[in-house]
Every structure is written in structure tokens, then in C-alpha cells.
Amino acid sequence: MPLLDVLRGVAILGTLMTNVWIFTGPGAEWGVLSGGTSAGGVTGSAGDVAEAVFRLVADGKFLSMLTILFGAGLAIQYRSAERHGEPWPGRYRWRALFLFAEGTVHFVLVFAWDVLMGYAVTALFTAWLLTRSARARRRVAVAAAGLHLTLMGLLTAVLVAYGDGDAGAGDGVSPQVVDLYAHGSWADQIVFRLENAVALRLEPVLTFGLLLFLFLLGVRLLRAGAFAADGTGRRIRARMLRWGLGLGVPLNAACAVGGEDWFLLGRYGAAPLVAVGYVGLIGAVVDRVRRPGPLTRGLTSLGRTALTGYVLQNLLCVLVSYGFGLGLAARLGEGGRGWEPWWVMGLWASVSVLLLVASTLWLRRFPAGPLEAVQRWALGLAGNRSTRAGRSS
């Protein structure tokens, strides 16, 4: 299913469209919890309008798309195990545990808003659900979506009732934290993440219901043939395009107009609907591509090395933005004399091009990305140990 690789590549670059503002905002990772990375009010200038559109297009949509695709990938692995007569979850437990370990290292050393840890936990539960009936999975999906939307609605009601609705960029970030990311060492930032790990790991906990629903949605879409290149796939994607964008875009725009107090419903309520529409839209574009060009080949390569691409893009942004690297967030950010937001969007474009080119060149010589190769080696080692243990018993 070539479309899956293209969608993964787009999703990786799309998540960076959101995360790049975290790396470059006051207080960086901690700023997310204190309003430091929120877009300021649109004054009508070209820069403000460009930033608002850039954020609105990306925020929450591509992360939801990536989550759906992860669920589809899980369904493919289940189908492969079933075809080969292998027990399930079986060795997949090792894959999920290894992903959790990778996410933990990524969280501690690189980026506090890692998604891999949450994916690993959700994948373990979803893998078990794949052994239950379709009716049971539908019930779990409906319950997960209902509980998630209820929680987001209650939290939004609290914000509307008690929030001021006009948090400016950086207003809630302490000068000490801003200085930590602008001038502090790598070791100091690691210590800060560990000391505040509970707060920095809240997102996957609060959104577990959404993760579970999107995983199960990915499973259902794959089994329905939504990613296939035949007539059935095109019909399903056409419906995804109409309903996803038709409902999601107006809801997302309404949340954006409502202001910062409606952020949770926008990112975790309306954005997943838009993500469904994005899948349909990208599928419609790919269906019309007669001969893959450099962009399609680059997205396919990045999709095949998605784990490496996700970690690498965050590492590059850290080295460019934080004080122990080039420190451009402080130099070009506040008081940057008109460099914002253009340099931030330029950073996203530069890293994106680098990832597309690097992944294409890498796969010309190697069958998998660097982190994917390490994962395969570790899983093979774990599998051999499990086999030896089984024989000895």
C-alpha cells in the first residue's frame, strides 16, 4: 500500500509544523504548559496572518493522522502474524516495550513532548483488543471517544469560566525557564525534564481515550480497504475527505475564533476530524499522480523511515534553537527585529527538505532507517532469547 508510506511522510513533516513553535518559543517545552508557545493576536500584519494560518493548518491534525496510521500499521502486523500462524500479541509485546524504551530516551535526552511512550502503551492495549470481536472493539472505541470528548468539554468549560482568554506569548513562563532553554546546558535541561516529568507527561495520560479511538479507527480503516489503490479505497477516501473537512474545518475555525480557552477542544476534538479529511485529500492527490516525482519519492522514503525522521527532526530543531546549540530561538525570537515568524517557518522548511533528501539517499544503500534497523536488531535478539527460553523449559 504505497499510500501508507506517503501519508506517514506527510504526517512526520506535519507534526514538525506544530512542534517547531515549541522549540522556538519562550520557555520551549515548558512554555506549552504556561501559554508561552501560543500564537499571539492577529494584528493584520503579513507575519501574524502567516503564523496563524500555519498553526491552524497543522495543530493536532498531523499528530492525529500519525496516530491513525500507527493503528493501521498495528493491524498489518496482526494480519501478518495471523497469516504465518504466529501467536498474538506474542513478539509484538517486545516491539511495544522497545518503543516505550525509545520514547523514554527521546523524552529524557531530546524532547519532552515525545509521542512514542504514549503510542507504546496504547499499542499494547490495542493489540489485545485485536483478539476480541469487532463488536467489542466498536464498543471500546465509542466509549473511549465519549469519555475523551466529555473530559475535553469539562476542561474547556473550566477554562472559559476561569481563564482570561488572552494569554500572550511568554506571559506565563518564568524568566528562569526562559533562560534555561536560551542559555542553559544540555545537562541542565535533562535535569529539568526529569524533575518535571509528571507535568510534561500529562498529554498522553489526558488524551489516552483519543489515542485509543484513533488506533482503533486506523485498524478499521485498513480492514475496510481505505488505503488500497482500488475503487473501494478511493470511495472510502472520498467520504473521508467530505466528512472530515466538511465537519472538522468549521469546528476547528470556531475553536480558533473562541481563543485560547478553546484550545483543548480545537486540538483534541476538531483536529482529529480534520486529520480524517487530510487522509482523504492526500489520497485523492496521490491517486492522480501518474508518475512519482521527487516529492512523492521523498515522502515515501520518509514514511519508510518514520521513526528515524521523527527523532531526527526534533534533534535538529533542538540543536538549532536551544542555547547549548546555535541558540537561534533567543537570537531571532524576542527582539529579533522582524525575523519572526518567518525564520521559524524557514526552519521547518529547511528541516523538511533535509529529511526528504536524506531519507531518499539513505534507502538507496540500506533497507531501513537507522533507528528502524536498531529496532529490528533488538527485536530479533529478544525473539531469539524467547525461543531459547521456550526450548529450555
PANUDO-845164 format. One record per residue (C-alpha): residue in three letters; x, y, z. Coordinates in Angstrom, 1 decimal, padded with zeros to 4 digits. Example, Ala and Ser with C-alpha at 12.3 -4.5 7.8 and 13.67 -1.06 7.14 Angstrom:
% PANUDO-845164
[r "ala"; [012.3; -004.5; 007.8]],
[r "ser"; [013.7; -001.1; 007.1]],
***
This chain:
% PANUDO-845164
[r "met"; [000.0; 000.0; 000.0]],
[r "pro"; [002.2; 002.9; -001.2]],
[r "leu"; [-000.3; 005.5; 000.1]],
[r "leu"; [000.5; 004.5; 003.7]],
[r "asp"; [004.2; 005.5; 003.2]],
[r "val"; [003.3; 008.8; 001.6]],
[r "leu"; [000.8; 009.5; 004.5]],
[r "arg"; [003.4; 008.7; 007.1]],
[r "gly"; [005.9; 011.0; 005.4]],
[r "val"; [003.4; 013.9; 005.3]],
[r "ala"; [002.4; 013.2; 009.0]],
[r "ile"; [006.1; 013.4; 010.1]],
[r "leu"; [006.6; 016.7; 008.4]],
[r "gly"; [003.2; 017.9; 009.7]],
[r "thr"; [004.0; 017.2; 013.3]],
[r "leu"; [007.0; 019.3; 012.9]],
[r "met"; [004.8; 022.2; 011.7]],
[r "thr"; [003.4; 022.2; 015.3]],
[r "asn"; [006.5; 021.3; 017.2]],
[r "val"; [008.7; 023.9; 015.6]],
[r "trp"; [006.9; 026.6; 017.6]],
[r "ile"; [007.6; 024.7; 020.8]],
[r "phe"; [011.4; 024.7; 020.1]],
[r "thr"; [011.5; 028.3; 019.2]],
[r "gly"; [009.0; 029.8; 021.7]],
[r "pro"; [009.9; 031.3; 025.1]],
[r "gly"; [010.5; 028.6; 027.6]],
[r "ala"; [010.3; 026.0; 024.8]],
[r "glu"; [008.9; 022.7; 026.2]],
[r "trp"; [007.7; 024.2; 029.4]],
[r "gly"; [006.1; 027.1; 027.6]],
[r "val"; [003.3; 024.7; 026.3]],
[r "leu"; [002.0; 024.4; 029.9]],
[r "ser"; [002.1; 028.1; 030.6]],
[r "gly"; [000.9; 029.7; 027.3]],
[r "gly"; [004.4; 030.6; 026.1]],
[r "thr"; [004.1; 028.9; 022.7]],
[r "ser"; [000.6; 030.2; 021.8]],
[r "ala"; [000.1; 032.4; 018.8]],
[r "gly"; [-000.3; 036.0; 019.7]],
[r "gly"; [-003.3; 038.0; 018.5]],
[r "val"; [-003.5; 038.6; 014.8]],
[r "thr"; [-002.9; 042.3; 014.2]],
[r "gly"; [-003.3; 042.1; 010.4]],
[r "ser"; [000.4; 042.1; 009.6]],
[r "ala"; [001.6; 039.6; 007.0]],
[r "gly"; [003.7; 037.8; 009.6]],
[r "asp"; [000.8; 037.4; 012.0]],
[r "val"; [-001.6; 036.1; 009.4]],
[r "ala"; [001.0; 033.7; 008.0]],
[r "glu"; [001.7; 032.3; 011.5]],
[r "ala"; [-002.0; 032.0; 012.4]],
[r "val"; [-002.7; 030.0; 009.1]],
[r "phe"; [000.4; 027.9; 009.6]],
[r "arg"; [-000.6; 026.9; 013.1]],
[r "leu"; [-004.3; 026.4; 012.2]],
[r "val"; [-003.4; 024.0; 009.3]],
[r "ala"; [-001.1; 021.9; 011.5]],
[r "asp"; [-002.0; 021.9; 015.2]],
[r "gly"; [-003.2; 018.5; 016.2]],
[r "lys"; [-004.1; 017.4; 012.7]],
[r "phe"; [-001.0; 015.6; 011.7]],
[r "leu"; [-000.4; 014.1; 015.1]],
[r "ser"; [-003.9; 012.6; 014.8]],
[r "met"; [-003.1; 011.4; 011.3]],
[r "leu"; [000.1; 009.8; 012.6]],
[r "thr"; [-001.9; 008.0; 015.3]],
[r "ile"; [-004.4; 006.7; 012.8]],
[r "leu"; [-001.5; 005.4; 010.7]],
[r "phe"; [000.1; 003.7; 013.7]],
[r "gly"; [-003.2; 001.8; 014.3]],
[r "ala"; [-003.2; 000.8; 010.6]],
[r "gly"; [000.4; -000.5; 011.0]],
[r "leu"; [-000.6; -002.5; 014.0]],
[r "ala"; [-003.4; -004.1; 012.0]],
[r "ile"; [-000.9; -005.0; 009.3]],
[r "gln"; [001.4; -006.7; 011.8]],
[r "tyr"; [-001.6; -008.6; 013.3]],
[r "arg"; [-002.6; -009.8; 009.9]],
[r "ser"; [001.0; -010.9; 009.2]],
[r "ala"; [001.2; -012.8; 012.4]],
[r "glu"; [-002.2; -014.5; 011.7]],
[r "arg"; [-001.1; -015.4; 008.2]],
[r "his"; [002.1; -017.1; 009.5]],
[r "gly"; [000.3; -018.9; 012.3]],
[r "glu"; [002.2; -016.9; 015.0]],
[r "pro"; [000.7; -016.2; 018.4]],
[r "trp"; [-000.6; -012.7; 019.1]],
[r "pro"; [000.4; -010.4; 020.7]],
[r "gly"; [003.4; -012.7; 021.0]],
[r "arg"; [006.5; -010.9; 019.9]],
[r "tyr"; [004.6; -007.7; 019.4]],
[r "arg"; [004.9; -007.1; 023.1]],
[r "trp"; [008.6; -006.8; 022.7]],
[r "arg"; [008.1; -004.2; 019.9]],
[r "ala"; [005.8; -002.1; 022.1]],
[r "leu"; [008.2; -002.3; 025.0]],
[r "phe"; [011.1; -001.4; 022.9]],
[r "leu"; [009.1; 001.6; 021.5]],
[r "phe"; [008.4; 002.7; 025.1]],
[r "ala"; [012.2; 002.5; 025.8]],
[r "glu"; [013.0; 004.5; 022.7]],
[r "gly"; [010.4; 007.1; 023.7]],
[r "thr"; [011.8; 007.3; 027.2]],
[r "val"; [015.3; 008.0; 025.9]],
[r "his"; [013.8; 010.5; 023.5]],
[r "phe"; [011.9; 012.3; 026.2]],
[r "val"; [014.9; 012.5; 028.6]],
[r "leu"; [017.6; 013.5; 026.1]],
[r "val"; [015.8; 015.3; 023.3]],
[r "phe"; [012.1; 016.4; 023.6]],
[r "ala"; [009.7; 016.5; 026.4]],
[r "trp"; [006.6; 016.2; 024.3]],
[r "asp"; [007.5; 012.7; 022.9]],
[r "val"; [004.6; 010.7; 021.4]],
[r "leu"; [006.4; 007.3; 021.4]],
[r "met"; [005.8; 006.4; 025.0]],
[r "gly"; [002.0; 007.0; 024.7]],
[r "tyr"; [001.9; 005.1; 021.4]],
[r "ala"; [003.6; 002.1; 023.1]],
[r "val"; [001.1; 001.9; 025.9]],
[r "thr"; [-001.9; 002.3; 023.7]],
[r "ala"; [-000.5; -000.2; 021.2]],
[r "leu"; [-000.2; -002.9; 023.9]],
[r "phe"; [-003.9; -002.4; 024.8]],
[r "thr"; [-005.0; -002.2; 021.2]],
[r "ala"; [-003.0; -005.4; 020.3]],
[r "trp"; [-005.0; -007.2; 023.0]],
[r "leu"; [-008.3; -005.8; 021.6]],
[r "leu"; [-007.5; -007.2; 018.2]],
[r "thr"; [-008.0; -010.7; 019.7]],
[r "arg"; [-011.6; -009.7; 020.7]],
[r "ser"; [-014.6; -009.4; 018.5]],
[r "ala"; [-015.3; -006.5; 016.1]],
[r "arg"; [-018.4; -005.7; 018.2]],
[r "ala"; [-016.2; -005.4; 021.4]],
[r "arg"; [-013.7; -003.1; 019.6]],
[r "arg"; [-016.6; -000.8; 018.4]],
[r "arg"; [-017.9; -000.6; 022.0]],
[r "val"; [-014.4; 000.3; 023.3]],
[r "ala"; [-013.9; 002.9; 020.5]],
[r "val"; [-017.3; 004.6; 021.2]],
[r "ala"; [-016.7; 004.6; 024.9]],
[r "ala"; [-013.1; 006.0; 024.5]],
[r "ala"; [-014.3; 008.8; 022.2]],
[r "gly"; [-017.2; 009.6; 024.5]],
[r "leu"; [-015.1; 009.8; 027.6]],
[r "his"; [-012.4; 011.8; 025.8]],
[r "leu"; [-014.8; 014.4; 024.5]],
[r "thr"; [-016.5; 014.6; 027.9]],
[r "leu"; [-013.2; 015.3; 029.6]],
[r "met"; [-012.1; 017.9; 027.0]],
[r "gly"; [-015.5; 019.6; 027.2]],
[r "leu"; [-015.3; 019.8; 031.0]],
[r "leu"; [-011.8; 021.2; 030.9]],
[r "thr"; [-012.8; 023.7; 028.3]],
[r "ala"; [-015.7; 024.8; 030.4]],
[r "val"; [-013.4; 025.4; 033.3]],
[r "leu"; [-011.0; 027.4; 031.1]],
[r "val"; [-013.9; 029.5; 029.7]],
[r "ala"; [-015.2; 030.1; 033.2]],
[r "tyr"; [-012.0; 030.9; 035.0]],
[r "gly"; [-009.4; 031.7; 032.2]],
[r "asp"; [-008.7; 035.2; 030.9]],
[r "gly"; [-008.7; 034.1; 027.3]],
[r "asp"; [-005.9; 036.4; 026.2]],
[r "ala"; [-002.7; 034.8; 027.4]],
[r "gly"; [000.1; 036.5; 025.5]],
[r "ala"; [003.2; 034.7; 024.3]],
[r "gly"; [005.6; 034.1; 027.2]],
[r "asp"; [003.4; 035.8; 029.8]],
[r "gly"; [003.2; 032.7; 031.9]],
[r "val"; [006.8; 031.5; 031.5]],
[r "ser"; [009.2; 032.2; 034.3]],
[r "pro"; [012.4; 034.1; 033.4]],
[r "gln"; [014.4; 031.2; 034.9]],
[r "val"; [012.9; 028.7; 032.5]],
[r "val"; [013.3; 031.0; 029.5]],
[r "asp"; [016.9; 031.4; 030.4]],
[r "leu"; [017.3; 027.7; 030.8]],
[r "tyr"; [016.5; 027.0; 027.2]],
[r "ala"; [018.1; 030.1; 025.9]],
[r "his"; [021.4; 029.8; 027.6]],
[r "gly"; [021.4; 026.6; 029.8]],
[r "ser"; [023.4; 023.5; 029.2]],
[r "trp"; [022.1; 020.2; 027.8]],
[r "ala"; [022.6; 018.5; 031.2]],
[r "asp"; [020.6; 021.3; 032.9]],
[r "gln"; [017.7; 020.7; 030.5]],
[r "ile"; [017.8; 016.9; 031.1]],
[r "val"; [017.6; 017.5; 034.9]],
[r "phe"; [014.7; 019.9; 034.4]],
[r "arg"; [012.7; 017.3; 032.3]],
[r "leu"; [013.3; 014.7; 035.0]],
[r "glu"; [012.2; 017.0; 037.8]],
[r "asn"; [009.0; 017.9; 036.0]],
[r "ala"; [008.4; 014.6; 034.3]],
[r "val"; [004.9; 014.2; 035.7]],
[r "ala"; [003.7; 017.5; 034.3]],
[r "leu"; [005.5; 017.0; 031.0]],
[r "arg"; [003.9; 013.6; 030.5]],
[r "leu"; [000.3; 014.8; 031.1]],
[r "glu"; [-000.7; 014.9; 027.4]],
[r "pro"; [-000.7; 011.1; 026.7]],
[r "val"; [-002.5; 010.5; 030.0]],
[r "leu"; [-005.2; 013.0; 029.4]],
[r "thr"; [-005.7; 012.0; 025.8]],
[r "phe"; [-005.4; 008.2; 026.2]],
[r "gly"; [-009.1; 007.9; 025.1]],
[r "leu"; [-008.3; 009.8; 021.9]],
[r "leu"; [-005.2; 007.7; 021.2]],
[r "leu"; [-007.2; 004.5; 021.7]],
[r "phe"; [-010.0; 005.7; 019.5]],
[r "leu"; [-007.6; 006.7; 016.7]],
[r "phe"; [-005.7; 003.5; 016.9]],
[r "leu"; [-008.9; 001.5; 016.5]],
[r "leu"; [-010.0; 003.8; 013.7]],
[r "gly"; [-006.8; 003.1; 011.9]],
[r "val"; [-007.4; -000.7; 012.3]],
[r "arg"; [-010.9; -000.3; 011.0]],
[r "leu"; [-009.9; 001.8; 008.0]],
[r "leu"; [-007.2; -000.6; 007.0]],
[r "arg"; [-009.5; -003.6; 007.2]],
[r "ala"; [-012.2; -001.7; 005.2]],
[r "gly"; [-009.6; -001.1; 002.4]],
[r "ala"; [-009.3; 002.7; 002.9]],
[r "phe"; [-005.6; 002.7; 001.9]],
[r "ala"; [-005.8; 000.4; -001.1]],
[r "ala"; [-005.4; 001.7; -004.6]],
[r "asp"; [-008.6; 000.3; -005.9]],
[r "gly"; [-012.1; 001.6; -006.4]],
[r "thr"; [-013.2; 000.7; -002.8]],
[r "gly"; [-010.2; 002.6; -001.4]],
[r "arg"; [-011.0; 005.7; -003.5]],
[r "arg"; [-014.6; 005.7; -002.5]],
[r "ile"; [-013.8; 005.5; 001.2]],
[r "arg"; [-011.2; 008.2; 000.9]],
[r "ala"; [-013.7; 010.4; -000.9]],
[r "arg"; [-016.1; 010.1; 002.0]],
[r "met"; [-013.3; 010.8; 004.5]],
[r "leu"; [-012.5; 014.0; 002.5]],
[r "arg"; [-016.0; 015.2; 002.5]],
[r "trp"; [-016.9; 014.4; 006.1]],
[r "gly"; [-013.6; 015.1; 007.7]],
[r "leu"; [-013.1; 018.6; 006.1]],
[r "gly"; [-016.8; 019.4; 005.9]],
[r "leu"; [-017.2; 019.0; 009.7]],
[r "gly"; [-013.7; 019.4; 011.0]],
[r "val"; [-012.7; 022.7; 009.3]],
[r "pro"; [-015.8; 024.7; 010.6]],
[r "leu"; [-015.4; 023.3; 014.1]],
[r "asn"; [-011.7; 024.0; 014.2]],
[r "ala"; [-012.2; 027.5; 012.9]],
[r "ala"; [-014.9; 028.1; 015.6]],
[r "cys"; [-012.5; 026.9; 018.3]],
[r "ala"; [-009.7; 029.2; 016.9]],
[r "val"; [-012.1; 032.2; 016.9]],
[r "gly"; [-013.1; 031.3; 020.5]],
[r "gly"; [-009.5; 032.0; 021.6]],
[r "glu"; [-007.0; 030.2; 023.9]],
[r "asp"; [-009.7; 028.9; 026.2]],
[r "trp"; [-011.0; 026.7; 023.4]],
[r "phe"; [-007.5; 025.2; 022.6]],
[r "leu"; [-008.3; 021.8; 024.0]],
[r "leu"; [-011.4; 021.2; 022.0]],
[r "gly"; [-009.7; 022.5; 018.9]],
[r "arg"; [-006.5; 020.4; 019.2]],
[r "tyr"; [-008.1; 017.2; 020.7]],
[r "gly"; [-011.7; 017.5; 019.4]],
[r "ala"; [-012.0; 019.1; 016.0]],
[r "ala"; [-008.4; 018.4; 014.8]],
[r "pro"; [-008.9; 014.6; 014.6]],
[r "leu"; [-011.8; 015.2; 012.3]],
[r "val"; [-009.7; 017.4; 010.0]],
[r "ala"; [-007.0; 014.7; 010.1]],
[r "val"; [-009.5; 012.2; 008.6]],
[r "gly"; [-010.2; 014.7; 005.9]],
[r "tyr"; [-006.5; 015.2; 005.3]],
[r "val"; [-006.1; 011.5; 004.7]],
[r "gly"; [-008.8; 011.6; 002.1]],
[r "leu"; [-007.3; 014.7; 000.5]],
[r "ile"; [-003.8; 013.3; 000.3]],
[r "gly"; [-005.2; 010.1; -001.1]],
[r "ala"; [-007.1; 012.0; -003.8]],
[r "val"; [-003.9; 013.8; -004.8]],
[r "val"; [-001.8; 010.6; -004.8]],
[r "asp"; [-004.5; 008.9; -007.0]],
[r "arg"; [-003.9; 011.5; -009.6]],
[r "val"; [-000.1; 011.1; -009.7]],
[r "arg"; [000.7; 009.3; -012.9]],
[r "arg"; [004.5; 009.1; -012.4]],
[r "pro"; [006.0; 009.7; -008.9]],
[r "gly"; [008.3; 012.7; -008.8]],
[r "pro"; [011.0; 013.8; -006.3]],
[r "leu"; [008.4; 014.9; -003.8]],
[r "thr"; [006.4; 011.7; -003.8]],
[r "arg"; [009.6; 009.6; -003.7]],
[r "gly"; [010.9; 011.7; -000.8]],
[r "leu"; [007.7; 011.4; 001.2]],
[r "thr"; [007.6; 007.7; 000.6]],
[r "ser"; [011.2; 007.3; 001.8]],
[r "leu"; [010.5; 009.4; 004.8]],
[r "gly"; [007.4; 007.3; 005.5]],
[r "arg"; [009.5; 004.2; 005.4]],
[r "thr"; [012.0; 005.7; 007.9]],
[r "ala"; [009.3; 007.5; 010.0]],
[r "leu"; [010.8; 006.7; 013.4]],
[r "thr"; [014.2; 008.0; 012.4]],
[r "gly"; [012.7; 011.0; 010.8]],
[r "tyr"; [010.6; 011.9; 013.9]],
[r "val"; [013.5; 011.7; 016.3]],
[r "leu"; [015.9; 013.4; 013.9]],
[r "gln"; [013.7; 016.4; 013.2]],
[r "asn"; [013.4; 017.0; 016.9]],
[r "leu"; [017.1; 016.7; 017.4]],
[r "leu"; [017.9; 019.1; 014.6]],
[r "cys"; [015.5; 021.7; 016.0]],
[r "val"; [017.0; 021.3; 019.5]],
[r "leu"; [020.5; 021.9; 018.1]],
[r "val"; [019.4; 025.0; 016.1]],
[r "ser"; [017.1; 026.6; 018.7]],
[r "tyr"; [018.4; 025.9; 022.2]],
[r "gly"; [021.3; 027.7; 024.0]],
[r "phe"; [023.7; 024.8; 024.0]],
[r "gly"; [023.4; 024.7; 020.2]],
[r "leu"; [023.1; 027.6; 017.8]],
[r "gly"; [020.7; 029.4; 020.2]],
[r "leu"; [018.7; 030.9; 017.3]],
[r "ala"; [015.4; 031.0; 019.3]],
[r "ala"; [016.9; 033.6; 021.6]],
[r "arg"; [018.8; 035.5; 018.9]],
[r "leu"; [016.0; 035.7; 016.4]],
[r "gly"; [013.0; 035.5; 018.8]],
[r "glu"; [012.1; 038.3; 021.2]],
[r "gly"; [013.6; 041.5; 019.8]],
[r "gly"; [014.6; 039.7; 016.6]],
[r "arg"; [013.8; 042.8; 014.6]],
[r "gly"; [011.2; 041.3; 012.3]],
[r "trp"; [012.6; 037.8; 011.9]],
[r "glu"; [009.5; 036.2; 013.5]],
[r "pro"; [007.6; 034.3; 012.4]],
[r "trp"; [009.5; 033.9; 009.1]],
[r "trp"; [012.6; 032.3; 010.4]],
[r "val"; [010.5; 029.7; 012.3]],
[r "met"; [008.7; 028.6; 009.2]],
[r "gly"; [012.0; 028.7; 007.3]],
[r "leu"; [013.4; 026.3; 009.9]],
[r "trp"; [010.5; 023.9; 009.3]],
[r "ala"; [011.0; 024.1; 005.6]],
[r "ser"; [014.8; 023.5; 005.8]],
[r "val"; [014.5; 020.5; 008.1]],
[r "ser"; [011.7; 019.1; 006.0]],
[r "val"; [013.8; 019.3; 002.8]],
[r "leu"; [016.8; 017.8; 004.6]],
[r "leu"; [014.7; 014.8; 005.9]],
[r "leu"; [013.2; 014.2; 002.4]],
[r "val"; [016.6; 014.2; 000.7]],
[r "ala"; [018.4; 012.3; 003.5]],
[r "ser"; [015.8; 009.5; 003.7]],
[r "thr"; [015.8; 009.0; 000.0]],
[r "leu"; [019.6; 008.8; -000.2]],
[r "trp"; [019.8; 006.5; 002.8]],
[r "leu"; [017.3; 004.0; 001.4]],
[r "arg"; [019.4; 003.7; -001.8]],
[r "arg"; [022.1; 002.0; 000.2]],
[r "phe"; [020.3; 000.5; 003.3]],
[r "pro"; [017.0; -001.4; 003.6]],
[r "ala"; [015.7; 000.5; 006.6]],
[r "gly"; [016.4; 003.7; 008.6]],
[r "pro"; [019.0; 003.8; 011.4]],
[r "leu"; [016.6; 003.6; 014.3]],
[r "glu"; [014.4; 001.1; 012.4]],
[r "ala"; [017.5; -001.1; 011.9]],
[r "val"; [018.3; -000.9; 015.6]],
[r "gln"; [014.8; -001.8; 016.5]],
[r "arg"; [014.8; -004.9; 014.2]],
[r "trp"; [018.2; -006.0; 015.7]],
[r "ala"; [016.9; -005.6; 019.2]],
[r "leu"; [013.6; -007.4; 018.4]],
[r "gly"; [015.5; -010.2; 016.7]],
[r "leu"; [017.7; -010.6; 019.8]],
[r "ala"; [014.7; -010.6; 022.1]],
[r "gly"; [013.0; -013.1; 019.9]],
[r "asn"; [015.9; -015.5; 019.9]],
[r "arg"; [016.1; -015.3; 023.7]],
[r "ser"; [012.4; -016.0; 024.0]],
[r "thr"; [012.8; -019.0; 021.6]],
[r "arg"; [015.8; -020.4; 023.6]],
[r "ala"; [013.9; -019.9; 026.9]],
[r "gly"; [010.9; -021.8; 025.5]],
[r "arg"; [013.1; -024.7; 024.4]],
[r "ser"; [014.9; -024.9; 027.7]],
[r "ser"; [011.6; -025.0; 029.6]],
***
